[in-house]
Amino acid sequence: MAEVNSQNQSAFLRKMMIDGYAVNVDLASVKELLSLQRRSVNNLSPIAKYASVYILALLAISE
């Protein structure tokens, strides 16, 4: 039970009865990718807002 990182014995036994096996997956690399993606989106959002306002201002001036 400790090998598959189960929350408790009941959850482990339920999983074993339903599926017949329990798998422990290491998702550390996926969590790191998600963290990097969130940071890049957070950094990109203000730039995108500024660009859209700048483009709208240029269009208003040119009309």
Distance bins in CASP14 RR format, pairs under 12 A and 6 or more apart:
PFRMAT RR
TARGET T0000
AUTHOR 0000-0000-0000
RMODE 2
METHOD distances of the structure
MODEL  1
1 7 0 0 0 0 1 0 0 0 0 0 0
1 8 0 0 0 0 1 0 0 0 0 0 0
1 9 1 0 0 1 0 0 0 0 0 0 0
1 10 0 0 0 0 0 1 0 0 0 0 0
1 11 0 0 0 0 1 0 0 0 0 0 0
1 12 1 0 1 0 0 0 0 0 0 0 0
1 13 0 0 0 0 1 0 0 0 0 0 0
1 14 0 0 0 0 0 1 0 0 0 0 0
1 15 0 0 0 0 0 1 0 0 0 0 0
1 16 0 0 0 0 1 0 0 0 0 0 0
1 22 0 0 0 0 1 0 0 0 0 0 0
1 24 0 0 0 0 0 1 0 0 0 0 0
2 8 0 0 0 0 0 1 0 0 0 0 0
2 9 0 0 0 0 0 1 0 0 0 0 0
2 12 0 0 0 0 1 0 0 0 0 0 0
2 22 0 0 0 0 0 1 0 0 0 0 0
2 24 0 0 0 0 1 0 0 0 0 0 0
3 12 0 0 0 0 0 1 0 0 0 0 0
3 21 0 0 0 0 0 1 0 0 0 0 0
3 22 0 0 0 0 1 0 0 0 0 0 0
3 23 0 0 0 0 0 1 0 0 0 0 0
3 24 1 0 0 1 0 0 0 0 0 0 0
4 11 0 0 0 0 1 0 0 0 0 0 0
4 12 1 0 0 1 0 0 0 0 0 0 0
4 13 0 0 0 0 0 1 0 0 0 0 0
4 15 0 0 0 0 1 0 0 0 0 0 0
4 16 0 0 0 0 1 0 0 0 0 0 0
4 19 0 0 0 0 0 1 0 0 0 0 0
4 20 0 0 0 0 0 1 0 0 0 0 0
4 21 0 0 0 0 1 0 0 0 0 0 0
4 22 1 0 1 0 0 0 0 0 0 0 0
4 23 1 0 0 1 0 0 0 0 0 0 0
4 24 1 0 1 0 0 0 0 0 0 0 0
4 25 0 0 0 0 1 0 0 0 0 0 0
4 26 0 0 0 0 0 1 0 0 0 0 0
5 11 0 0 0 0 0 1 0 0 0 0 0
5 12 0 0 0 0 1 0 0 0 0 0 0
5 15 0 0 0 0 0 1 0 0 0 0 0
5 22 0 0 0 0 1 0 0 0 0 0 0
5 23 0 0 0 0 0 1 0 0 0 0 0
5 24 1 0 1 0 0 0 0 0 0 0 0
5 25 0 0 0 0 1 0 0 0 0 0 0
5 26 0 0 0 0 1 0 0 0 0 0 0
5 27 0 0 0 0 0 1 0 0 0 0 0
6 12 1 1 0 0 0 0 0 0 0 0 0
6 13 0 0 0 0 1 0 0 0 0 0 0
6 14 0 0 0 0 1 0 0 0 0 0 0
6 15 1 0 0 1 0 0 0 0 0 0 0
6 16 0 0 0 0 1 0 0 0 0 0 0
6 22 1 0 0 1 0 0 0 0 0 0 0
6 23 0 0 0 0 0 1 0 0 0 0 0
6 24 0 0 0 0 1 0 0 0 0 0 0
7 13 0 0 0 0 0 1 0 0 0 0 0
7 14 0 0 0 0 0 1 0 0 0 0 0
7 15 0 0 0 0 0 1 0 0 0 0 0
7 22 0 0 0 0 0 1 0 0 0 0 0
8 14 0 0 0 0 1 0 0 0 0 0 0
8 15 0 0 0 0 0 1 0 0 0 0 0
9 15 0 0 0 0 0 1 0 0 0 0 0
9 16 0 0 0 0 0 1 0 0 0 0 0
9 22 0 0 0 0 0 1 0 0 0 0 0
10 16 0 0 0 0 0 1 0 0 0 0 0
10 17 0 0 0 0 0 1 0 0 0 0 0
11 17 0 0 0 0 0 1 0 0 0 0 0
11 18 0 0 0 0 0 1 0 0 0 0 0
11 22 0 0 0 0 1 0 0 0 0 0 0
12 18 0 0 0 0 0 1 0 0 0 0 0
12 19 0 0 0 0 0 1 0 0 0 0 0
12 20 0 0 0 0 0 1 0 0 0 0 0
12 21 0 0 0 0 0 1 0 0 0 0 0
12 22 1 0 0 1 0 0 0 0 0 0 0
12 23 0 0 0 0 0 1 0 0 0 0 0
12 24 0 0 0 0 0 1 0 0 0 0 0
13 19 0 0 0 0 0 1 0 0 0 0 0
13 20 0 0 0 0 0 1 0 0 0 0 0
13 22 0 0 0 0 1 0 0 0 0 0 0
14 20 0 0 0 0 0 1 0 0 0 0 0
14 22 0 0 0 0 1 0 0 0 0 0 0
15 21 0 0 0 0 1 0 0 0 0 0 0
15 22 1 0 1 0 0 0 0 0 0 0 0
15 23 0 0 0 0 1 0 0 0 0 0 0
15 24 0 0 0 0 0 1 0 0 0 0 0
16 22 1 0 1 0 0 0 0 0 0 0 0
16 23 0 0 0 0 0 1 0 0 0 0 0
25 31 0 0 0 0 0 1 0 0 0 0 0
26 32 0 0 0 0 0 1 0 0 0 0 0
27 33 0 0 0 0 1 0 0 0 0 0 0
27 34 0 0 0 0 1 0 0 0 0 0 0
27 35 0 0 0 0 0 1 0 0 0 0 0
28 34 0 0 0 0 0 1 0 0 0 0 0
28 35 0 0 0 0 0 1 0 0 0 0 0
29 35 0 0 0 0 0 1 0 0 0 0 0
29 36 0 0 0 0 0 1 0 0 0 0 0
30 36 0 0 0 0 0 1 0 0 0 0 0
30 37 0 0 0 0 0 1 0 0 0 0 0
31 37 0 0 0 0 0 1 0 0 0 0 0
31 38 0 0 0 0 0 1 0 0 0 0 0
32 38 0 0 0 0 0 1 0 0 0 0 0
32 39 0 0 0 0 0 1 0 0 0 0 0
33 39 0 0 0 0 0 1 0 0 0 0 0
33 40 0 0 0 0 0 1 0 0 0 0 0
34 40 0 0 0 0 0 1 0 0 0 0 0
34 41 0 0 0 0 0 1 0 0 0 0 0
35 41 0 0 0 0 0 1 0 0 0 0 0
35 42 0 0 0 0 0 1 0 0 0 0 0
36 42 0 0 0 0 0 1 0 0 0 0 0
36 43 0 0 0 0 0 1 0 0 0 0 0
37 43 0 0 0 0 0 1 0 0 0 0 0
37 44 0 0 0 0 0 1 0 0 0 0 0
38 44 0 0 0 0 0 1 0 0 0 0 0
38 45 0 0 0 0 0 1 0 0 0 0 0
39 45 0 0 0 0 0 1 0 0 0 0 0
40 47 0 0 0 0 0 1 0 0 0 0 0
40 48 0 0 0 0 0 1 0 0 0 0 0
41 47 0 0 0 0 0 1 0 0 0 0 0
41 48 0 0 0 0 1 0 0 0 0 0 0
42 48 0 0 0 0 0 1 0 0 0 0 0
44 50 0 0 0 0 0 1 0 0 0 0 0
44 51 0 0 0 0 0 1 0 0 0 0 0
45 51 0 0 0 0 0 1 0 0 0 0 0
45 52 0 0 0 0 0 1 0 0 0 0 0
46 52 0 0 0 0 0 1 0 0 0 0 0
46 53 0 0 0 0 0 1 0 0 0 0 0
47 53 0 0 0 0 0 1 0 0 0 0 0
47 54 0 0 0 0 0 1 0 0 0 0 0
48 54 0 0 0 0 0 1 0 0 0 0 0
48 55 0 0 0 0 0 1 0 0 0 0 0
49 55 0 0 0 0 0 1 0 0 0 0 0
49 56 0 0 0 0 0 1 0 0 0 0 0
50 56 0 0 0 0 0 1 0 0 0 0 0
50 57 0 0 0 0 0 1 0 0 0 0 0
51 57 0 0 0 0 0 1 0 0 0 0 0
51 58 0 0 0 0 0 1 0 0 0 0 0
52 58 0 0 0 0 0 1 0 0 0 0 0
52 59 0 0 0 0 0 1 0 0 0 0 0
53 59 0 0 0 0 0 1 0 0 0 0 0
53 60 0 0 0 0 0 1 0 0 0 0 0
54 60 0 0 0 0 0 1 0 0 0 0 0
54 61 0 0 0 0 0 1 0 0 0 0 0
55 61 0 0 0 0 0 1 0 0 0 0 0
55 62 0 0 0 0 0 1 0 0 0 0 0
56 62 0 0 0 0 0 1 0 0 0 0 0
56 63 0 0 0 0 0 1 0 0 0 0 0
57 63 0 0 0 0 0 1 0 0 0 0 0
END
